[in-house]
Amino acid sequence: MEELLQLRDHLEHQRYAEALDLLGEMEEMSRDDKINKIHSFLTILLLHLIKQAAEKRMTRSWELSIRNAGVQIIRINKRRKARGSYLDTETLHETISDAYPLALARAALEAFEGQYSEQTLGEMVDQGAIEAQALALITASSE
């Protein structure tokens, strides 16, 4: 909110260069917020895909979490007025890779009632296949 008040002040006093700089900062803050939200939902999506791959089963709860996370990622990533998306496929893939370690750590606590370490659980699943599955879930539906 403070940024909007500063922007108004800059415009009212015809300090357009400062207004444009502030606008650029606000755009970056908005994009960072989108990325953080997408990262959070990717962690949930990957968590359940890892558990599914490791335990070789699927529960309704996991299925619902996977579907909900995918829907939310697509919704957050969609640019409404400008069309397109905030994160392209390459950046989504990078964000998936970035979220994977956290998802694996959480999955180690939940899968098999927490009896395996992160490293052991990681060896039980194919990270590349899980990341590809996650990317397919969020890009196939958004095109």
C-alpha positions in Angstrom: 0.0 0.0 0.0 2.9 2.3 0.8 4.2 1.9 -2.7 0.9 3.1 -4.2 1.0 6.2 -2.1 4.5 6.9 -3.2 3.5 6.3 -6.8 0.6 8.8 -6.5 3.0 11.4 -4.9 5.5 11.0 -7.7 2.8 11.4 -10.4 1.2 14.4 -8.7 4.6 16.1 -8.5 5.4 15.1 -12.1 8.4 13.0 -11.1 7.8 10.5 -13.9 11.2 8.8 -13.8 10.8 8.0 -10.1 7.3 6.9 -10.7 8.5 4.5 -13.5 11.2 3.1 -11.2 8.7 2.5 -8.5 6.4 0.9 -10.9 9.2 -1.4 -12.0 9.8 -2.4 -8.4 6.1 -3.1 -7.9 6.0 -5.3 -10.9 9.0 -7.3 -9.6 7.3 -7.7 -6.2 4.2 -9.0 -7.8 6.1 -11.4 -10.0 8.1 -12.7 -6.9 4.8 -13.2 -5.1 3.5 -15.3 -8.0 6.7 -17.4 -8.1 6.5 -18.0 -4.3 2.9 -19.1 -4.5 3.6 -21.4 -7.4 6.6 -22.8 -5.5 4.4 -23.6 -2.5 1.9 -25.4 -4.6 4.6 -27.2 -6.5 6.0 -28.5 -3.2 2.6 -30.0 -2.4 2.2 -31.5 -5.9 5.7 -33.0 -5.8 5.2 -34.3 -2.3 2.2 -36.4 -3.3 3.8 -37.6 -6.6 6.9 -38.7 -4.6 4.7 -40.6 -2.1 2.7 -42.2 -5.0 5.9 -43.3 -6.8 7.6 -44.6 -3.6 4.6 -46.4 -2.1 3.2 -47.5 -5.5 -0.3 -46.6 -4.6 -2.6 -43.6 -4.7 -5.1 -42.4 -2.1 -8.1 -40.2 -2.8 -6.6 -37.5 -0.6 -3.3 -37.5 -2.6 -5.2 -37.5 -5.8 -7.2 -34.5 -4.6 -4.1 -32.7 -3.4 -2.4 -33.3 -6.8 -5.4 -32.0 -8.7 -5.9 -29.0 -6.5 -2.2 -28.0 -6.6 -2.2 -28.3 -10.4 -5.3 -26.2 -10.7 -3.9 -23.5 -8.4 -0.6 -23.4 -10.2 -2.3 -22.9 -13.5 -4.6 -20.3 -12.1 -1.8 -18.3 -10.4 0.5 -18.5 -13.5 -2.1 -17.2 -15.9 -1.9 -13.6 -16.9 -5.5 -12.4 -17.1 -5.4 -9.2 -19.2 -2.0 -9.6 -21.0 -2.7 -13.3 -21.8 0.0 -15.9 -21.6 1.7 -16.8 -18.3 4.1 -15.4 -15.7 6.4 -18.4 -15.9 7.2 -20.1 -19.2 7.8 -23.9 -19.4 11.5 -23.6 -18.9 11.1 -21.5 -15.8 8.4 -23.8 -14.5 10.8 -26.7 -14.9 13.5 -24.8 -13.0 11.0 -24.0 -10.2 10.0 -27.7 -10.1 13.6 -28.7 -9.7 14.1 -26.0 -7.0 11.0 -27.3 -5.0 11.9 -31.0 -5.3 14.3 -31.2 -2.3 11.8 -29.6 0.1 9.0 -32.0 -1.3 11.3 -35.0 -0.8 12.1 -33.9 2.8 8.4 -33.7 3.5 7.7 -36.9 1.7 10.3 -38.7 3.9 8.4 -37.7 7.0 5.1 -39.0 5.5 5.7 -41.9 3.2 6.0 -45.4 4.8 5.2 -43.7 8.1 8.5 -41.8 8.1 10.7 -44.9 8.3 13.1 -43.9 5.4 15.5 -41.0 5.3 15.3 -38.4 2.5 18.3 -40.0 0.8 16.8 -43.5 1.0 13.4 -42.3 -0.2 15.1 -40.3 -3.0 16.8 -43.5 -4.2 13.5 -45.3 -4.3 12.0 -42.9 -6.9 13.0 -41.4 -10.2 13.3 -37.7 -9.7 13.4 -36.9 -13.4 10.2 -38.8 -14.0 8.4 -37.2 -11.1 9.5 -33.7 -12.3 8.4 -34.5 -15.8 5.0 -35.7 -14.5 4.6 -32.5 -12.5 5.5 -30.4 -15.5 3.1 -32.3 -17.7 0.3 -31.8 -15.2 0.6 -28.1 -15.1 1.4 -27.4 -18.8 -1.0 -29.7 -20.5 -4.0 -28.2 -18.8 -2.8 -24.6 -19.3 -2.4 -24.7 -23.1 
